[in-house]
């Protein structure tokens, strides 16, 4: 959003006072701009004699003193605020125009709204049933790739696949990096986060340097896809087009996969607000502060009921009404926007894609890992790492006897997560043909937009929908703002493991390959434990 700008001045006199009397006895103009709207809304008979006299003096001064000529307009702006149009980056586009541009799926939105209102989905329904049995995986549920000697047996097969042009990379870069900046929205992929080879490098630059090294060592052309969203596409596109930013090259070609999915926020359900505030753990405040918080919660529940629970949230700037819909859609977008069809035309021997988060810095096209994935023969092979105490957000578990990736939002009990040995890195080896089979598509269908959209909706309906609450700021008037909790949904890629007809395997990889940089506070430890030095050995900066 547009920032609030404060105009500061230097006071060379320190603290001083002037005695004002009669008609000159007025407070500073900022005082009246702040308090006058409140007084004008009150019944005159409820004002004290002193307050009425003050209003009379102020009114007389506005009529006679030229420097107060602008106060009438200021008071009208405070009493009748107007919402500014968001013209900063979107050319004043309306909400309807943005939804159309970013690929809003109205049919899916209405289905999610229906499920939300009926209680089939919601904050409480995010969790698996309380009687769900969640156990740690067994040794034979995973393949151990931490043993270097056993992994070497697959290296030659991987080298041959790389030389034949059978492997590509997909870097997920659609997020706004709010955890990285503690709330500020940035394009995390373009953040120069650490110094390598004498220069601070971005996340995206590092990943392309890894692909360039693999191409140089083993030959073969490597397509490197960067998935984007409405939040990140324009900055990443401008970055790649800027002079001197040729981060690909050396046998690696960059592709952008623009987002074709966006969500429209909704007014939350009162039951979800109560669940978030009453059933989730909350810090107990002192008596007066607790009363204030409970009063605020009651007011917000009243607002949700009055505004219409589950209705579209449109009473804000257009960009504040939209939300990203989760990284499950970053893969399906490649089907919908035509990029996968283009890759299969440009690289007819392409069979496998390594998908990874932009902050999973150690993941690369290690030929041994390529060969291991080929030998496993699964549709999706997920890399996991041994859990450390700060790894939060779910993990690998046996649920009802089946091996699944369980998201943190779905954990029926928070402590159940700490009993799991492995944490999901999200790095996934994808067999392209098997993925198309899972969506019920052929390579020829990829040019049929209607068929692709129908296939994505069908699979999406089988993936869990998580409802979350997001505090959204509504700014009005001059520096005045309100904060409202709104509902939004997301679907996550790891839940593909819950589909019984999708063959999934799980590989335990070394921590330096799979650990993620989610928070800038991790950088010191990441440098000290040798991770930065290890990752630099994977890169070709030339």
C-alpha positions in Angstrom: 0.0 0.0 0.0 1.0 3.6 -0.4 3.0 4.6 2.7 1.9 7.2 5.3 4.4 10.1 5.0 5.2 12.2 8.0 6.5 15.8 7.7 9.1 16.5 10.4 10.6 19.9 11.3 13.4 20.9 13.6 12.6 23.0 16.6 15.6 25.2 17.4 14.0 26.8 20.5 13.5 23.7 22.6 10.5 23.7 25.0 8.7 27.1 25.2 5.2 28.5 25.7 3.2 31.6 24.7 0.4 33.1 26.6 -2.7 33.5 24.3 -5.8 35.3 25.4 -9.3 36.1 24.1 -9.7 35.4 20.4 -6.1 34.3 20.1 -6.5 31.6 22.7 -6.5 28.7 20.2 -4.8 25.4 20.2 -2.5 24.3 17.3 -4.4 23.5 14.1 -3.4 19.8 14.3 -5.3 19.6 17.6 -8.5 20.7 15.9 -8.0 18.5 12.9 -7.8 15.5 15.2 -10.6 16.3 17.7 -13.1 18.5 15.8 -14.7 15.7 13.8 -15.5 13.8 17.0 -17.0 17.0 18.6 -19.1 17.7 15.5 -20.6 14.2 15.6 -21.8 14.8 19.2 -25.1 16.4 20.2 -24.4 20.1 21.1 -26.3 19.8 24.4 -23.8 17.1 25.5 -20.8 19.4 25.2 -19.6 21.3 28.2 -19.8 25.1 28.2 -16.1 25.3 27.9 -16.1 23.1 24.8 -18.9 25.1 23.2 -17.0 28.3 23.8 -13.9 26.8 22.3 -15.9 25.8 19.2 -17.3 29.3 18.9 -13.8 30.9 19.0 -12.5 28.4 16.5 -15.4 29.1 14.1 -14.9 32.8 14.3 -11.2 32.4 13.7 -11.8 30.3 10.5 -13.9 33.1 9.1 -11.4 35.9 9.8 -7.9 34.4 9.8 -6.5 33.6 6.3 -4.2 30.9 7.6 -7.2 28.9 8.7 -8.9 29.0 5.3 -8.0 25.3 4.6 -9.5 23.9 7.8 -12.9 23.5 6.3 -11.6 21.2 3.6 -9.5 19.3 6.2 -12.5 18.7 8.4 -14.6 17.5 5.4 -11.8 15.0 4.5 -11.9 13.7 8.1 -15.7 13.5 8.3 -16.2 12.1 4.8 -13.1 10.1 3.9 -12.6 8.8 0.4 -10.7 5.6 -0.6 -7.8 6.3 -2.9 -7.6 4.3 -6.1 -4.6 2.0 -6.3 -2.7 3.5 -9.2 0.8 2.8 -8.1 1.6 -0.2 -10.3 -1.7 -1.3 -11.9 -2.7 1.8 -13.9 -5.9 2.3 -11.8 -7.3 -1.2 -12.7 -10.5 -2.1 -11.0 -10.9 -5.3 -9.0 -12.9 -7.0 -11.8 -10.1 -6.2 -14.3 -7.4 -7.6 -11.9 -9.4 -10.8 -11.4 -9.8 -11.2 -15.1 -6.1 -10.5 -15.7 -4.8 -12.9 -13.0 -6.9 -15.9 -13.9 -9.6 -15.8 -11.2 -11.6 -19.1 -11.3 -15.2 -18.0 -10.3 -16.5 -21.6 -10.3 -13.9 -22.7 -7.9 -14.4 -19.7 -5.7 -18.1 -20.3 -5.5 -17.5 -23.9 -4.5 -15.1 -22.9 -1.8 -17.6 -20.3 -0.5 -20.3 -22.9 -0.4 -18.1 -25.3 1.5 -17.1 -22.5 3.9 -20.7 -21.5 4.7 -21.8 -25.1 5.1 -19.0 -25.8 7.6 -17.2 -28.4 5.4 -14.1 -26.3 5.5 -12.9 -23.7 8.1 -10.2 -23.1 10.7 -11.4 -26.1 12.8 -11.8 -28.3 9.7 -8.2 -27.6 8.6 -7.1 -30.2 11.2 -7.4 -33.9 10.8 -10.0 -35.5 13.1 -8.8 -35.8 16.7 -8.9 -39.6 16.6 -6.6 -39.7 13.6 -3.6 -41.9 14.3 -0.3 -40.1 13.3 2.8 -42.2 13.7 6.4 -41.7 12.8 7.5 -43.5 9.6 9.4 -46.7 9.6 12.9 -47.2 8.2 11.6 -49.0 5.1 9.2 -46.1 4.3 12.0 -43.9 3.1 15.0 -44.2 0.9 18.3 -43.1 2.5 20.3 -40.8 0.2 22.6 -39.7 2.9 24.9 -42.7 2.3 27.3 -41.4 -0.3 28.6 -44.8 -1.4 25.2 -46.3 -2.2 24.1 -43.1 -3.9 27.1 -43.2 -6.3 25.7 -46.3 -7.9 23.1 -44.1 -9.6 25.4 -41.3 -10.8 26.2 -42.6 -14.2 22.5 -43.1 -15.1 21.9 -39.5 -14.0 24.7 -38.1 -16.1 23.3 -39.9 -19.2 19.9 -38.3 -18.5 21.4 -34.9 -18.1 23.4 -35.2 -21.3 20.2 -36.3 -23.2 18.3 -33.2 -22.0 15.8 -35.2 -20.0 15.9 -33.1 -16.8 14.7 -29.5 -16.0 14.4 -27.3 -12.9 11.3 -25.5 -11.5 12.0 -22.8 -8.8 8.9 -21.6 -6.9 9.1 -17.8 -6.6 5.5 -16.7 -6.2 5.6 -15.7 -2.6 5.9 -12.3 -1.1 8.6 -13.3 1.5 6.7 -12.0 4.5 8.5 -14.3 6.9 11.9 -13.2 5.5 11.1 -9.6 6.3 8.9 -10.1 9.3 5.8 -8.8 7.6 7.0 -6.5 4.8 6.1 -7.7 1.3 9.2 -8.3 -0.9 10.1 -10.5 -3.9 12.2 -12.9 -2.0 13.7 -14.4 -5.1 15.3 -11.0 -5.9 16.7 -10.3 -2.4 20.6 -10.1 -2.3 20.9 -12.2 0.8 24.6 -13.3 1.0 28.0 -12.6 -0.5 29.4 -15.1 -3.0 32.4 -14.7 -5.3 32.9 -11.1 -4.2 29.3 -10.0 -4.7 26.0 -10.2 -2.9 23.8 -12.6 -4.8 20.0 -13.1 -5.0 18.2 -16.3 -4.4 17.4 -16.7 -8.0 20.9 -15.9 -9.2 22.2 -18.7 -6.9 19.8 -21.3 -8.3 20.8 -20.5 -11.9 24.4 -20.7 -11.0 23.8 -24.2 -9.7 22.1 -25.2 -13.0 24.9 -23.6 -15.0 27.5 -25.7 -13.2 25.7 -28.9 -13.8 25.3 -28.1 -17.5 29.0 -27.2 -17.8 30.1 -30.4 -16.0 27.9 -32.9 -17.8 26.6 -31.2 -20.9 23.1 -31.1 -22.1 20.6 -28.2 -22.2 18.8 -27.5 -18.9 15.5 -25.6 -19.0 15.1 -23.6 -15.7 11.6 -22.4 -14.9 10.8 -19.7 -12.4 7.1 -19.7 -11.3 5.6 -16.4 -10.4 2.3 -14.9 -9.2 0.5 -11.6 -9.5 2.7 -10.4 -6.6 6.1 -11.3 -8.2 5.8 -11.6 -12.0 6.5 -8.0 -13.0 9.5 -7.5 -10.8 11.1 -10.8 -11.8 10.4 -10.1 -15.5 12.0 -6.7 -15.2 15.0 -8.2 -13.3 15.6 -10.7 -16.1 15.3 -8.1 -18.8 17.6 -5.6 -17.2 21.0 -5.1 -18.8 23.7 -7.1 -17.2 21.3 -9.6 -15.5 21.9 -12.5 -17.9 21.8 -15.0 -15.1 21.1 -17.9 -17.4 23.5 -18.9 -20.2 26.0 -21.7 -20.4 23.5 -24.3 -21.5 20.8 -23.0 -19.2 17.7 -21.2 -20.5 15.3 -19.3 -18.3 11.6 -19.5 -18.5 8.9 -17.6 -16.6 5.7 -19.4 -15.6 3.2 -16.6 -14.9 0.5 -17.2 -12.3 -2.9 -18.0 -13.6 -4.6 -18.5 -10.3 -5.7 -15.9 -7.7 -8.0 -15.8 -4.8 -10.6 -13.3 -3.7 -10.7 -12.7 0.0 -14.0 -13.3 1.9 -15.6 -11.9 5.1 -14.7 -14.5 7.8 -17.3 -16.8 9.4 -18.0 -15.9 13.0 -17.2 -19.4 14.1 -13.7 -19.2 12.6 -13.1 -15.9 14.5 -14.2 -17.5 17.7 -12.1 -20.6 17.1 -9.0 -18.4 16.4 -9.6 -16.3 19.5 -11.1 -18.7 22.0 -9.9 -22.2 21.2 -6.4 -21.5 20.0 -3.7 -20.8 22.7 -3.8 -17.1 23.7 -1.8 -15.1 26.1 -3.9 -14.0 29.1 -3.5 -10.2 29.7 -4.2 -8.2 32.8 -7.8 -7.5 33.7 -8.3 -4.2 31.9 -6.3 -5.2 28.8 -8.2 -8.5 28.6 -11.5 -6.6 28.6 -10.3 -4.3 25.8 -9.3 -7.4 23.7 -12.6 -9.2 24.3 -14.5 -6.0 23.4 -12.4 -5.8 20.2 -13.2 -9.4 19.3 -16.9 -8.9 19.9 -16.9 -5.8 17.7 -15.1 -7.7 14.8 -17.5 -10.7 15.1 -20.4 -8.2 14.9 -18.7 -6.6 11.8 -18.4 -10.0 10.1 -22.1 -10.8 10.8 -23.3 -7.4 9.6 -21.1 -7.5 6.4 -22.2 -11.0 5.6 -20.2 -14.1 6.6 -18.6 -15.8 3.6 -19.4 -12.9 1.2 -16.7 -11.4 -1.0 -14.4 -8.9 0.7 -14.3 -5.9 -1.7 -14.4 -2.9 0.6 -10.7 -1.9 0.1 -8.1 -1.2 -2.5 -8.3 -3.9 -5.3 -4.9 -5.4 -4.5 -5.9 -5.7 -0.8 -8.8 -7.9 -1.8 -6.7 -10.5 -3.6 -4.6 -13.2 -2.1 -2.2 -16.0 -3.4 -3.7 -19.4 -3.3 -0.8 -21.7 -2.3 2.0 -23.5 -4.1 -0.1 -26.3 -5.4 -1.3 -24.0 -8.1 2.2 -23.1 -9.1 2.6 -26.5 -10.7 -0.9 -26.5 -12.3 -0.2 -23.1 -13.7 2.4 -24.6 -15.9 -0.4 -26.6 -17.5 -2.8 -23.7 -17.7 -0.5 -21.0 -19.0 1.0 -23.2 -21.8 4.6 -23.3 -20.5 4.7 -27.1 -20.1 3.5 -27.5 -23.6 6.2 -25.2 -24.8 8.9 -27.0 -22.8 7.9 -30.3 -24.3 8.1 -28.8 -27.8 11.5 -27.2 -27.2 12.9 -30.1 -25.3 11.2 -33.2 -26.8 13.2 -35.6 -24.5 12.3 -33.8 -21.3 11.0 -36.4 -18.8 11.8 -35.1 -15.3 11.5 -31.9 -13.4 13.1 -31.0 -10.1 10.8 -28.6 -8.2 12.0 -26.7 -5.2 11.3 -23.7 -3.0 13.3 -20.6 -3.8 14.8 -20.7 -0.3 16.0 -24.4 -0.5 19.5 -23.4 -1.5 21.3 -26.8 -1.5 18.9 -28.5 -3.9 20.6 -29.0 -7.3 20.6 -31.5 -10.2 23.1 -33.8 -8.6 23.5 -36.6 -11.2 23.3 -39.2 -8.4 20.0 -37.8 -7.2 18.7 -37.7 -10.8 19.6 -41.4 -11.2 18.1 -42.3 -7.9 14.8 -40.7 -8.8 14.8 -42.5 -12.1 15.3 -45.9 -10.4 12.5 -45.2 -7.9 10.1 -44.7 -10.8 7.5 -42.8 -8.9 5.3 -40.0 -10.1 6.5 -37.7 -7.3 9.6 -38.2 -5.2 9.8 -35.9 -2.2 13.0 -35.0 -0.4 12.9 -34.9 3.4 15.5 -34.0 6.0 16.0 -35.0 9.6 14.0 -32.6 11.8 15.6 -30.0 13.9 13.8 -28.1 16.7 13.2 -25.0 14.5 11.7 -27.0 11.6 8.0 -26.2 11.9 5.1 -26.8 9.5 4.4 -30.6 9.5 6.4 -33.5 8.3 6.5 -37.1 7.0 4.2 -39.5 8.9 2.1 -42.6 8.7 -1.5 -41.7 8.8 -3.9 -44.6 9.1 -1.1 -46.9 7.9 -0.3 -44.8 4.8 2.9 -42.7 4.4 1.9 -39.1 3.9 3.2 -35.5 4.1 1.2 -33.8 6.8 1.0 -30.0 6.8 1.3 -28.1 10.1 -2.2 -26.7 9.5 -3.6 -30.3 9.4 -2.0 -31.5 12.7 -4.8 -32.5 15.1 -2.5 -31.8 18.0 0.4 -29.4 17.9 2.7 -31.7 19.8 2.2 -34.5 17.3 4.5 -32.7 14.9 7.5 -33.0 17.3 7.2 -36.8 17.3 8.0 -37.0 13.5 11.6 -37.7 12.5 11.5 -36.0 9.1 10.7 -32.5 7.8 9.4 -31.8 4.3 11.7 -29.7 2.2 9.1 -29.6 -0.7 11.9 -30.5 -3.2 10.1 -32.8 -5.5 11.2 -34.9 -8.5 8.4 -35.0 -11.0 7.9 -37.6 -13.7 6.2 -35.4 -16.4 4.3 -38.2 -18.1 3.0 -39.7 -14.8 1.9 -36.2 -13.7 -0.1 -35.7 -16.9 -1.7 -39.1 -16.3 -2.6 -38.0 -12.7 -4.4 -35.0 -14.2 -6.0 -37.2 -16.9 -4.3 -35.3 -19.7 -2.2 -36.2 -22.7 0.5 -34.1 -24.3 -1.9 -33.1 -27.0 -4.4 -31.9 -24.5 -2.0 -29.2 -23.2 -3.1 -26.9 -26.1 -6.8 -27.3 -25.2 -7.5 -24.7 -22.6 -10.9 -26.0 -21.7 -9.6 -29.5 -21.1 -6.7 -28.3 -19.0 -9.0 -26.1 -16.9 -11.4 -28.9 -16.3 -8.6 -31.3 -15.3 -7.1 -28.8 -12.8 -10.5 -28.2 -11.2 -11.1 -32.0 -10.9 -7.8 -32.6 -9.1 -8.0 -29.4 -7.1 -11.3 -30.6 -5.7 -9.5 -33.7 -4.3 -6.8 -31.6 -2.5 -7.6 -30.3 1.0 -8.5 -26.6 1.2 -7.0 -24.8 4.2 -8.8 -21.7 5.5 -6.6 -19.0 7.2 -7.3 -15.6 8.6 -5.3 -12.6 7.5 -5.3 -9.2 9.1 -5.8 -6.7 6.2 -5.3 -2.9 6.7 -7.9 -0.5 5.3 -6.5 3.0 5.0 -8.8 6.0 4.7 -8.7 9.7 5.2 -5.4 11.2 6.1 -3.2 8.6 8.0 -6.3 6.9 9.4 -6.6 3.1 9.1 -8.5 0.1 10.4 -7.4 -3.5 10.5 -9.9 -6.3 9.7 -9.5 -10.1 9.8 -10.5 -11.6 6.4 -10.6 -15.2 5.3 -8.6 -16.7 2.5 -7.8 -20.2 1.3 -4.7 -22.1 0.1 -3.9 -25.5 -1.4 -0.4 -27.0 -0.7 1.7 -29.2 -3.0 2.6 -31.7 -0.3 -1.0 -32.8 -0.1 -0.6 -34.6 -3.5 0.7 -37.4 -1.3 -2.9 -38.0 -0.1 -4.1 -39.0 -3.6 -4.1 -42.8 -3.7 -3.6 -42.9 -7.5 -0.5 -40.8 -7.4 2.6 -42.9 -6.7 4.9 -41.1 -4.2 8.3 -42.0 -2.8 10.3 -40.3 0.0 14.1 -39.8 0.1 16.1 -38.6 3.1 18.8 -36.2 1.9 21.6 -34.5 3.8 20.6 -31.4 5.8 22.8 -29.1 3.8 20.9 -30.1 0.7 17.4 -29.7 2.1 17.5 -27.0 4.8 15.7 -23.7 4.0 16.3 -20.1 4.8 12.9 -18.9 6.0 14.1 -16.1 8.3 17.0 -13.6 8.0 17.9 -14.5 11.6 19.1 -17.9 10.3 21.8 -16.4 8.2 24.5 -16.3 11.0 24.0 -19.9 11.9 23.9 -20.8 8.2 27.3 -19.2 7.6 28.8 -20.7 10.7 27.8 -24.3 10.1 29.4 -24.5 6.7 26.2 -24.4 4.7 27.3 -21.2 2.7 30.7 -22.7 1.9 29.0 -25.9 0.8 26.5 -24.1 -1.5 29.3 -22.1 -3.1 30.9 -25.3 -4.3 27.7 -26.1 -6.2 27.7 -22.8 -8.2 29.3 -21.6 -11.3 29.4 -17.8 -11.2 31.1 -17.2 -14.6 
